[in-house]
Amino acid sequence: QVQLVESGGGLVQAGGSLRLSCAASGLTFSTYHMGWFRQAPGKEREFVAAISWIAGRTTYEDSVKGRFTISRDNAKNTLYLQMNSLKPEDTAVYHCAASHRSYTGYSPGAQESYPYWGQGTQVIVSS
C-alpha cells in the first residue's frame, strides 16, 4: 500500500532553516503529483506547495513564496521542502500528500485532490 513518511521537523529559531523530507513507498513515485500541507494548532489544514509529476511545475502558497522550495528526487522516491527565513507563523505539523497524474480534476492546492497522506512532522519556530 502507499506509504508517505515525513521527517526533518524540529525546533528552530526565527530566521532559521529546515529541510523536510517525505519518503514514498508502494507507488510509482515519478507518476504522482506531490504536495505539502500544514496544520497549525487550532487551525484548518492549509496548502503550502506542490510539484507536478513532471518536475517542472511548482505552485506555492503566497506566504511562503521566496522562502520555501519544493523539489523531488524520483530516483530516491523522496519529496523535499526547503524552508528558509522561517517565521513563528510557520509553526505547524507538515504533511506530504500524493495524487496520481491521472486524477481527474487535479488542483495543486486542493486537499481533496490528494488521496494519500503522511502522518506529518512537527515544525516549531521560536521568536
Secondary structure, DSSP 8 states (H G I E B T S, - for coil): --EEEEE--EEEETT--EEEEEEEESS-GGGEEEEEEEE-TTS--EEEEEE-SSTT-EEE-GGGTTTEEEEEETTTTEEEEEE-S--GGG-EEEEEEEEETT-TT--TT-GGG--EE---EEEEEE-
